[in-house]
Amino acid sequence: MSDLTLVSAMARLRRGEGRGFTFMGRDRQERYFGYDELEAEAHRRAAFLQARGVKKGDRIGLVIPEPHEFVLTFLAATVAGAVPVPIYPRASFKNVDGYVDVLAHILGTAGAKLVFCMEGNREVVERVREHGIEAPILDAATAFEGSAPPFATPTIGSDDLCFLQFTSGSTSKPKGVMVTHGNLVANAGAFLGPHGLNRSDEDKGVSWLPLFHDMGLIGFVLGTLIYDIPVVLLPTELFARSPALWLETISKHRGTITYAPNFAYQLVTKRMKERHMAGLDLSSLRVAGSGAEPIHAATLKAFADKFAPAGFDPKAFLPSYGMAEATLAITFHPRGQEMVVDRVDAEAMKDGVAKPADDDTQTVLEIVGCGRGFPEHEVRVVDEAGEPLPERRVGQVVTRGPSVTKGYFENEAATAEGYRDGWLQTGDLGYFAGEQLFICGRIKDLIIIRGANHYPQDIEWAVQDVEGVRRGNVFAFSVMKDGAEELVLAAEGNRADAARIREDITRLVQQEFGLTPAHVAVCPVGTLPKTSSGKAQRRKTRQLFEAGELNEHE
């Protein structure tokens, strides 16, 4: 499949009943696009793009929250030889001014020729004019009306850019990852082929994941197109309002593959009511993937226990690890096998050693295995000099292979820092045990106090169990004071409980980690900063704290 591109893959899709995309609207009504209709509409829209002066290599900004309009316009841009630039919607940001700043940064960096949005978000998108963005802004629902003009088919090869995936900006301003058609085909072949999910003709995907994020876009649109897997797509906001709909859709459509971050399994386990369980059948689900954020073993176990009566098989869990710079997937847990949970000594982990816990271990960390790399790809754990480390020694995860992208668009400095001698520097800390890769955290987030390493995720997971703390909204970070690092925690909770929450967090961290926080901030619900994909922005939280601008209860 080395010469295959997304466009040529569309041309060879099998046609027939049930072969295509089913889009659920906000009204829960479903609209089906067979592959014939999908390809024809993509080519029709591509002709309109050419008529507007779009040429091969031009970047097209997509700020389109509606899944079917997003997919059709994305594919149209690709067919025209242009480079789509998916951009997250306003809903990902609490502050509209901050969103407009980021939107203008992305469009300006990409040098967008055109920008597509919808009527509902056009007013906000138009504000990029304040930042000097002059590209025409068009409504995706109306821009392609009428008879299509003539279309000149461009020549598209595997080395051509397929799209720009802008990072969510958890540690810096968003950077545009350059994904080629070759990268996309290689990664889709890795995670959907025999050494990944091993797709079959009976497979059907079900996803609510946002299409501006790599896991939703590649996992359930582009990769499934290349490998001919029908998909049902739900709007992300519909899942947020009614998590039960995700599982109900799997049950209704006999879905075999789904994927979600850890928080989604936690949310649906908590929110699914007994009335929703009646008639629920998850026995068709052979893959319930988890990725995009740290995976918590207790969360997946609780999900498995709750939905066992609905036929859910725990062997469907498929933890994985990946990032946009590697197109999507880097490692996958072997399908059909129970997930691996490594129980390690927390004290030894402070020294970078993943020592297995025993009966005498005082504090145990549970880390979920993310599987192994793919054929033609290499994954290593290395020290600061780039030398491979032995098993159970913590270091940086690096990878190389055909899925690893070219770098960041118009950003040579970031590319030089992140890609060295063909190896992608992930910035993530991990270790190998057996053939499994275990992820510990981010290098830049590592907290070092009195020479001992502390991983913020471990502290955050423990603290989120404190009564009154909003789960998934706890950030641990360090600040410098008098030349030494000190621990600070920020957690969301109610004002009435703030004093008690501070005391409980301090006591727990002292008992579990032997650390006394220099400060515990209890903040109003919904105020701690996160990225567009829901990842913690620890660096931004630290900056707000150091500037005295963190909104916290007294």
C-alpha positions as CSV (number, residue, x, y, z in Angstrom):
1,M,0.0,0.0,0.0
2,S,3.1,2.2,-0.2
3,D,1.8,4.2,-3.2
4,L,-1.7,4.5,-1.8
5,T,-3.1,7.9,-0.9
6,L,-6.4,8.9,0.8
7,V,-7.8,9.9,-2.6
8,S,-6.9,6.7,-4.4
9,A,-8.2,4.7,-1.4
10,M,-11.6,6.4,-1.8
11,A,-11.8,5.3,-5.4
12,R,-11.3,1.6,-4.5
13,L,-13.9,1.4,-1.7
14,R,-16.4,-1.4,-2.0
15,R,-19.9,-0.1,-2.7
16,G,-23.1,-1.6,-1.4
17,E,-25.8,-1.4,1.3
18,G,-24.4,-0.4,4.6
19,R,-21.0,0.6,3.2
20,G,-20.5,4.2,4.2
21,F,-20.9,6.8,7.0
22,T,-23.9,7.3,9.2
23,F,-24.0,10.8,10.7
24,M,-26.2,11.5,13.7
25,G,-27.5,15.0,14.0
26,R,-28.0,17.1,17.2
27,D,-31.7,16.0,16.9
28,R,-30.6,12.4,17.0
29,Q,-31.8,11.8,13.5
30,E,-29.4,9.8,11.4
31,R,-28.3,10.6,7.8
32,Y,-26.5,7.9,5.8
33,F,-23.9,8.6,3.1
34,G,-22.9,5.6,1.0
35,Y,-19.4,5.6,-0.4
36,D,-20.7,6.4,-3.9
37,E,-22.5,9.5,-2.6
38,L,-19.6,10.4,-0.4
39,E,-17.0,10.3,-3.2
40,A,-19.3,12.1,-5.7
41,E,-20.0,14.9,-3.2
42,A,-16.3,15.2,-2.4
43,H,-15.4,15.6,-6.1
44,R,-18.3,18.0,-6.6
45,R,-17.1,20.3,-3.8
46,A,-13.5,20.0,-5.0
47,A,-14.6,21.5,-8.3
48,F,-16.0,24.5,-6.4
49,L,-12.7,24.9,-4.5
50,Q,-10.8,24.9,-7.8
51,A,-13.2,27.5,-9.2
52,R,-12.3,29.7,-6.2
53,G,-8.6,29.5,-7.1
54,V,-7.6,26.7,-4.7
55,K,-4.4,25.0,-6.0
56,K,-2.5,21.9,-4.9
57,G,-0.8,22.6,-1.6
58,D,-3.1,25.5,-0.5
59,R,-4.2,25.3,3.1
60,I,-7.9,25.3,3.9
61,G,-9.1,26.1,7.4
62,L,-12.0,24.0,8.7
63,V,-13.8,25.4,11.7
64,I,-16.8,23.2,11.2
65,P,-18.6,21.6,14.2
66,E,-21.1,19.6,12.1
67,P,-19.6,16.1,11.5
68,H,-21.1,15.5,8.0
69,E,-20.2,19.0,6.7
70,F,-16.7,18.6,8.2
71,V,-16.1,15.2,6.6
72,L,-17.4,16.3,3.1
73,T,-15.4,19.5,3.1
74,F,-12.2,17.8,4.4
75,L,-12.4,15.2,1.6
76,A,-13.2,17.8,-1.0
77,A,-10.1,19.7,-0.1
78,T,-8.0,16.5,-0.2
79,V,-9.4,15.6,-3.6
80,A,-8.5,19.1,-4.9
81,G,-5.0,18.5,-3.7
82,A,-5.3,21.1,-1.0
83,V,-4.3,20.7,2.6
84,P,-7.2,20.7,5.1
85,V,-6.5,22.3,8.5
86,P,-9.0,21.0,11.2
87,I,-9.5,23.6,13.9
88,Y,-11.3,23.1,17.3
89,P,-14.5,25.0,17.9
90,R,-15.3,27.8,20.3
91,A,-16.8,25.3,22.8
92,S,-13.3,24.2,23.7
93,F,-12.5,27.6,25.2
94,K,-14.0,29.4,28.2
95,N,-12.8,32.8,27.0
96,V,-13.9,33.9,23.5
97,D,-11.0,36.3,23.2
98,G,-8.5,33.5,24.0
99,Y,-10.2,31.3,21.4
100,V,-10.0,34.0,18.7
101,D,-6.3,34.5,19.5
102,V,-5.6,30.8,19.0
103,L,-7.8,30.6,15.9
104,A,-5.9,33.5,14.3
105,H,-2.6,32.0,15.2
106,I,-3.5,28.7,13.5
107,L,-4.9,30.3,10.4
108,G,-1.9,32.7,10.2
109,T,0.7,30.0,10.7
110,A,-1.0,27.8,8.1
111,G,-1.4,30.7,5.6
112,A,-5.0,29.6,5.0
113,K,-6.3,30.3,1.5
114,L,-10.0,29.8,2.5
115,V,-11.7,29.3,5.9
116,F,-14.9,27.3,6.2
117,C,-17.3,27.5,9.2
118,M,-21.0,27.2,9.9
119,E,-23.7,29.9,10.3
120,G,-23.7,29.2,14.1
121,N,-20.1,30.1,14.6
122,R,-19.4,32.5,11.8
123,E,-19.6,35.6,14.0
124,V,-16.8,34.3,16.3
125,V,-14.7,33.1,13.3
126,E,-15.1,36.5,11.6
127,R,-13.2,38.1,14.6
128,V,-9.9,36.8,13.2
129,R,-10.1,39.9,11.0
130,E,-9.0,41.8,14.1
131,H,-5.7,39.8,13.9
132,G,-5.0,40.5,10.2
133,I,-6.4,37.3,8.7
134,E,-7.8,38.2,5.3
135,A,-8.7,34.8,3.8
136,P,-12.4,34.5,2.7
137,I,-14.6,33.0,5.3
138,L,-17.4,30.7,3.9
139,D,-20.4,28.8,5.2
140,A,-19.7,25.1,4.5
141,A,-23.5,24.4,4.3
142,T,-24.1,26.9,1.4
143,A,-20.7,27.4,-0.3
144,F,-21.2,24.4,-2.6
145,E,-24.7,25.0,-3.8
146,G,-25.6,24.8,-7.5
147,S,-24.1,22.9,-10.5
148,A,-20.5,22.0,-10.1
149,P,-17.9,23.7,-12.5
150,P,-15.4,21.6,-14.5
151,F,-12.8,19.8,-12.4
152,A,-9.1,19.1,-13.3
153,T,-7.9,16.1,-11.3
154,P,-4.5,16.9,-9.6
155,T,-1.7,14.4,-9.3
156,I,-1.4,13.4,-5.6
157,G,1.5,11.2,-4.3
158,S,2.3,9.6,-1.0
159,D,4.9,12.4,-0.2
160,D,2.3,15.1,-0.6
161,L,0.8,16.8,2.5
162,C,-2.6,15.3,3.4
163,F,-3.5,17.7,6.2
164,L,-2.1,19.8,9.0
165,Q,-2.9,18.6,12.5
166,F,-2.4,21.4,15.0
167,T,-1.4,20.3,18.4
168,S,-3.8,21.0,21.3
169,G,-1.3,23.3,23.0
170,S,-1.0,21.7,26.4
171,T,2.6,22.9,26.7
172,S,2.9,25.7,24.1
173,K,1.1,27.5,21.3
174,P,-0.4,25.1,18.8
175,K,2.0,23.8,16.2
176,G,1.0,22.4,12.8
177,V,2.1,18.7,12.4
178,M,2.6,17.9,8.7
179,V,0.9,14.6,7.9
180,T,1.6,13.2,4.5
181,H,-0.6,10.7,2.6
182,G,2.2,8.2,3.2
183,N,2.2,8.9,6.9
184,L,-1.5,8.4,7.0
185,V,-1.5,5.2,5.0
186,A,1.4,3.7,7.1
187,N,-0.3,4.5,10.4
188,A,-3.7,3.2,9.3
189,G,-2.1,0.1,8.1
190,A,-0.3,-0.3,11.5
191,F,-3.3,0.2,13.7
192,L,-6.0,-1.4,11.5
193,G,-3.9,-4.1,9.9
194,P,-3.0,-7.6,11.2
195,H,-0.7,-6.3,14.0
196,G,-3.3,-3.8,15.1
197,L,-7.1,-4.2,15.2
198,N,-7.0,-6.7,12.3
199,R,-10.1,-5.3,10.6
200,S,-12.7,-7.6,9.1
201,D,-15.6,-7.2,6.7
202,E,-18.0,-7.4,9.7
203,D,-16.5,-4.4,11.5
204,K,-18.4,-1.2,12.2
205,G,-17.0,1.8,14.1
206,V,-19.0,4.0,16.5
207,S,-17.5,7.3,17.6
208,W,-18.4,10.6,19.3
209,L,-14.7,11.8,19.3
210,P,-14.2,15.3,17.9
211,L,-13.0,15.3,14.3
212,F,-10.5,18.1,14.9
213,H,-8.5,15.7,17.0
214,D,-6.3,13.0,15.5
215,M,-8.0,10.1,17.3
216,G,-11.4,11.0,16.0
217,L,-10.3,12.2,12.5
218,I,-7.8,9.4,11.7
219,G,-9.3,6.6,13.8
220,F,-12.8,7.0,12.6
221,V,-12.8,8.9,9.3
222,L,-9.5,8.7,7.4
223,G,-8.2,5.4,8.6
224,T,-11.6,3.7,8.2
225,L,-11.9,5.1,4.7
226,I,-8.5,3.6,3.7
227,Y,-9.5,0.2,5.3
228,D,-13.2,0.2,4.2
229,I,-14.8,0.2,7.6
230,P,-18.4,1.6,7.9
231,V,-18.7,4.2,10.7
232,V,-21.5,5.8,12.8
233,L,-20.5,9.3,14.0
234,L,-22.2,11.1,16.8
235,P,-21.7,14.9,17.6
236,T,-19.3,15.3,20.5
237,E,-21.7,17.7,22.3
238,L,-24.5,15.1,22.1
239,F,-22.3,12.6,24.0
240,A,-21.4,15.3,26.5
241,R,-25.1,15.9,27.3
242,S,-26.1,12.2,27.1
243,P,-23.2,9.8,27.6
244,A,-25.6,6.8,27.5
245,L,-26.2,7.6,23.8
246,W,-22.7,6.4,23.0
247,L,-23.4,2.8,24.2
248,E,-26.9,2.8,23.0
249,T,-25.6,3.6,19.5
250,I,-23.1,0.7,19.7
251,S,-25.9,-1.6,20.8
252,K,-28.3,-0.4,18.0
253,H,-25.8,-0.6,15.2
254,R,-23.9,-3.6,16.5
255,G,-20.7,-1.6,16.6
256,T,-17.5,-3.6,16.9
257,I,-14.9,-0.8,17.4
258,T,-15.0,2.2,19.6
259,Y,-12.4,4.4,21.2
260,A,-12.4,7.0,24.0
261,P,-10.2,8.7,26.5
262,N,-10.2,7.5,30.1
263,F,-12.6,10.2,31.3
264,A,-15.4,9.0,28.9
265,Y,-15.4,5.5,30.4
266,Q,-15.5,7.1,33.8
267,L,-18.3,9.5,32.8
268,V,-20.6,6.9,31.2
269,T,-20.1,4.5,34.2
270,K,-21.2,7.2,36.6
271,R,-24.0,8.6,34.5
272,M,-25.6,5.5,32.9
273,K,-28.9,5.0,34.7
274,E,-30.7,1.6,35.1
275,R,-33.4,2.7,32.7
276,H,-30.7,3.0,30.0
277,M,-29.4,-0.5,30.7
278,A,-32.6,-2.3,29.7
279,G,-32.0,-3.9,26.3
280,L,-28.4,-2.7,26.1
281,D,-26.3,-5.2,24.2
282,L,-22.5,-4.6,24.0
283,S,-21.6,-8.2,23.0
284,S,-20.7,-7.1,19.5
285,L,-17.9,-4.8,20.8
286,R,-14.6,-6.5,20.2
287,V,-12.5,-3.3,20.6
288,A,-13.0,-0.7,23.3
289,G,-9.9,1.4,22.9
290,S,-8.5,3.9,25.3
291,G,-5.9,6.6,24.7
292,A,-5.2,10.3,24.4
293,E,-4.8,10.8,28.1
294,P,-3.5,8.7,31.1
295,I,-5.3,5.4,31.4
296,H,-6.6,4.6,34.9
297,A,-7.0,0.8,35.6
298,A,-9.7,1.4,38.2
299,T,-11.8,3.3,35.6
300,L,-11.7,0.5,33.1
301,K,-12.5,-2.1,35.7
302,A,-15.5,-0.2,37.0
303,F,-16.8,0.1,33.4
304,A,-16.3,-3.6,32.8
305,D,-18.1,-4.5,36.0
306,K,-21.0,-2.3,35.3
307,F,-21.5,-3.4,31.7
308,A,-20.8,-7.1,32.1
309,P,-24.6,-7.8,32.3
310,A,-24.9,-6.1,28.9
311,G,-22.4,-8.5,27.4
312,F,-19.3,-6.4,27.5
313,D,-16.1,-8.5,27.4
314,P,-13.1,-7.0,29.3
315,K,-10.8,-8.4,26.7
316,A,-12.2,-5.8,24.3
317,F,-10.2,-3.1,26.2
318,L,-7.3,-2.0,24.1
319,P,-5.1,0.6,25.8
320,S,-2.8,2.4,23.4
321,Y,-0.3,5.3,23.1
322,G,0.2,7.8,20.4
323,M,0.5,11.4,19.4
324,A,-0.1,13.7,16.4
325,E,3.6,13.8,15.5
326,A,3.5,10.1,14.8
327,T,0.3,10.5,12.8
328,L,-1.8,8.8,15.6
329,A,-0.8,5.4,17.0
330,I,2.7,4.4,18.4
331,T,1.8,1.3,20.4
332,F,-1.2,-0.9,20.7
333,H,-2.1,-3.5,23.3
334,P,-2.5,-7.0,21.6
335,R,-6.2,-7.4,20.7
336,G,-8.2,-10.1,22.5
337,Q,-5.9,-10.1,25.5
338,E,-6.7,-8.8,29.0
339,M,-5.0,-5.4,29.7
340,V,-1.8,-5.5,31.7
341,V,-1.6,-3.5,34.9
342,D,1.9,-3.1,36.4
343,R,2.0,-2.6,40.2
344,V,5.2,-0.7,41.1
345,D,6.9,0.7,44.1
346,A,6.2,4.4,44.3
347,E,9.4,5.1,46.2
348,A,11.6,3.3,43.6
349,M,9.8,5.3,40.9
350,K,11.2,8.5,42.4
351,D,14.6,7.2,41.3
352,G,13.4,6.3,37.8
353,V,13.1,2.5,38.6
354,A,9.8,0.7,38.0
355,K,10.3,-1.9,40.7
356,P,7.5,-4.4,41.0
357,A,5.6,-4.0,44.2
358,D,5.5,-6.8,46.8
359,D,3.6,-7.4,50.0
360,D,6.0,-5.1,51.9
361,T,5.6,-2.1,49.5
362,Q,4.0,0.8,51.4
363,T,2.8,2.9,48.4
364,V,1.8,1.1,45.1
365,L,1.3,2.7,41.8
366,E,-0.8,1.0,39.2
367,I,0.2,1.7,35.6
368,V,-1.7,0.4,32.6
369,G,0.4,-1.1,29.7
370,C,0.0,0.5,26.3
371,G,1.1,-2.4,24.3
372,R,4.0,-2.6,21.8
373,G,5.1,-1.0,18.6
374,F,4.2,-2.0,15.0
375,P,6.2,-3.7,12.3
376,E,8.5,-1.3,10.4
377,H,8.4,1.1,13.4
378,E,10.8,1.3,16.3
379,V,10.0,2.4,19.9
380,R,12.7,2.9,22.5
381,V,13.1,4.3,26.0
382,V,16.3,6.3,26.3
383,D,18.3,8.3,28.8
384,E,19.2,12.0,28.5
385,A,22.1,11.1,26.1
386,G,19.7,9.2,23.8
387,E,21.1,5.8,24.8
388,P,18.6,2.9,25.2
389,L,17.7,2.0,28.8
390,P,17.1,-1.5,30.1
391,E,13.7,-2.8,31.2
392,R,12.0,-1.1,34.1
393,R,14.2,2.0,33.8
394,V,12.2,5.2,33.2
395,G,13.3,7.5,30.3
396,Q,12.0,9.4,27.3
397,V,10.0,7.5,24.8
398,V,11.3,7.9,21.2
399,T,10.1,6.4,18.0
400,R,10.8,6.3,14.2
401,G,9.2,4.7,11.2
402,P,7.0,5.6,8.2
403,S,4.2,7.0,10.5
404,V,6.5,9.6,12.0
405,T,5.7,13.0,10.3
406,K,8.0,15.5,8.7
407,G,7.8,18.0,11.5
408,Y,6.0,21.3,12.2
409,F,4.7,23.5,9.4
410,E,6.8,26.8,9.1
411,N,8.5,26.0,12.4
412,E,12.1,24.9,11.9
413,A,13.2,25.4,15.5
414,A,10.4,23.2,17.0
415,T,11.1,20.6,14.3
416,A,14.8,20.5,15.1
417,E,14.0,20.1,18.8
418,G,11.3,17.4,18.4
419,Y,12.9,15.3,15.6
420,R,16.5,14.2,15.9
421,D,18.2,11.9,13.5
422,G,14.9,10.4,12.4
423,W,13.7,9.8,16.0
424,L,10.6,11.6,17.2
425,Q,11.3,12.9,20.7
426,T,7.9,12.4,22.3
427,G,8.6,14.3,25.5
428,D,6.9,11.4,27.4
429,L,8.4,9.4,30.2
430,G,7.9,5.6,30.1
431,Y,9.5,2.2,30.6
432,F,9.3,-1.2,29.1
433,A,8.4,-4.4,31.0
434,G,8.2,-7.5,28.8
435,E,6.9,-6.3,25.5
436,Q,4.7,-3.7,27.0
437,L,5.3,0.1,27.1
438,F,4.1,1.9,30.2
439,I,3.7,5.7,30.2
440,C,4.5,7.6,33.4
441,G,4.0,11.3,32.3
442,R,5.5,14.3,30.5
443,I,9.2,15.2,31.0
444,K,8.3,18.9,31.3
445,D,5.7,18.2,34.0
446,L,8.0,16.1,36.2
447,I,8.1,17.3,39.7
448,I,11.5,17.0,41.4
449,I,11.6,17.7,45.1
450,R,14.7,17.0,47.2
451,G,16.1,14.9,44.4
452,A,13.1,12.6,44.1
453,N,10.9,12.4,41.0
454,H,7.2,12.7,41.4
455,Y,4.8,12.2,38.5
456,P,1.9,14.7,38.6
457,Q,-0.6,12.2,37.3
458,D,-0.1,9.9,40.3
459,I,-0.7,12.8,42.7
460,E,-3.7,14.0,40.7
461,W,-5.3,10.6,40.5
462,A,-5.1,10.2,44.3
463,V,-6.4,13.7,45.0
464,Q,-9.4,13.4,42.8
465,D,-10.9,10.8,45.2
466,V,-11.0,13.5,47.9
467,E,-14.7,14.2,48.7
468,G,-15.9,17.4,47.0
469,V,-13.1,17.5,44.4
470,R,-14.3,17.5,40.8
471,R,-12.9,14.4,39.2
472,G,-10.5,15.0,36.3
473,N,-10.0,18.6,37.4
474,V,-6.9,18.4,39.6
475,F,-3.5,19.7,38.5
476,A,-0.3,19.1,40.3
477,F,2.8,21.2,39.5
478,S,5.9,22.7,41.1
479,V,7.1,26.2,41.5
480,M,10.6,27.5,42.5
481,K,11.0,29.2,45.8
482,D,14.4,30.1,47.3
483,G,16.1,27.9,44.7
484,A,14.1,24.8,45.5
485,E,11.0,23.2,43.9
486,E,7.8,23.2,45.9
487,L,4.5,21.3,45.2
488,V,1.3,23.2,44.4
489,L,-2.1,21.7,43.8
490,A,-5.1,23.2,42.1
491,A,-8.4,21.4,42.3
492,E,-12.0,22.4,41.4
493,G,-14.6,22.3,44.1
494,N,-17.4,24.3,45.7
495,R,-16.7,27.4,47.8
496,A,-18.6,26.0,50.9
497,D,-16.2,23.0,51.0
498,A,-13.0,24.8,50.1
499,A,-11.4,24.9,53.6
500,R,-12.2,21.2,54.3
501,I,-11.0,20.2,50.8
502,R,-7.6,22.0,51.3
503,E,-7.1,20.1,54.6
504,D,-8.1,16.7,53.1
505,I,-5.8,17.2,50.1
506,T,-2.9,18.2,52.3
507,R,-3.3,15.3,54.6
508,L,-3.7,12.8,51.7
509,V,-0.6,14.0,49.9
510,Q,1.4,13.9,53.1
511,Q,0.3,10.3,53.8
512,E,0.5,8.9,50.3
513,F,3.6,10.7,48.9
514,G,5.5,12.1,51.9
515,L,5.1,15.6,50.6
516,T,3.6,18.7,52.1
517,P,2.1,21.0,49.5
518,A,3.3,24.6,49.7
519,H,-0.2,25.7,48.5
520,V,-3.5,24.0,47.7
521,A,-5.8,26.1,45.5
522,V,-9.5,25.2,45.5
523,C,-11.0,26.8,42.4
524,P,-14.5,27.3,41.1
525,V,-15.8,24.6,38.9
526,G,-14.9,25.0,35.2
527,T,-12.1,27.5,35.7
528,L,-8.9,25.4,35.5
529,P,-7.4,25.6,32.0
530,K,-7.6,22.7,29.6
531,T,-6.7,22.2,26.0
532,S,-9.3,21.7,23.2
533,S,-9.0,18.0,23.7
534,G,-9.5,18.1,27.5
535,K,-5.9,17.7,28.5
536,A,-4.5,19.5,31.6
537,Q,-2.7,22.7,30.9
538,R,-0.4,22.5,33.9
539,R,2.1,25.0,32.6
540,K,-0.6,27.6,32.1
541,T,-2.1,26.9,35.5
542,R,1.4,27.4,37.0
543,Q,1.8,30.7,35.1
544,L,-1.6,31.9,36.5
545,F,-0.6,30.9,40.0
546,E,2.8,32.6,39.8
547,A,1.2,35.7,38.5
548,G,-1.4,35.7,41.3
549,E,-4.2,35.4,38.7
550,L,-5.5,31.9,39.6
551,N,-9.1,32.1,40.4
552,E,-9.5,30.3,43.8
553,H,-11.9,30.3,46.7
554,E,-10.7,32.1,49.8
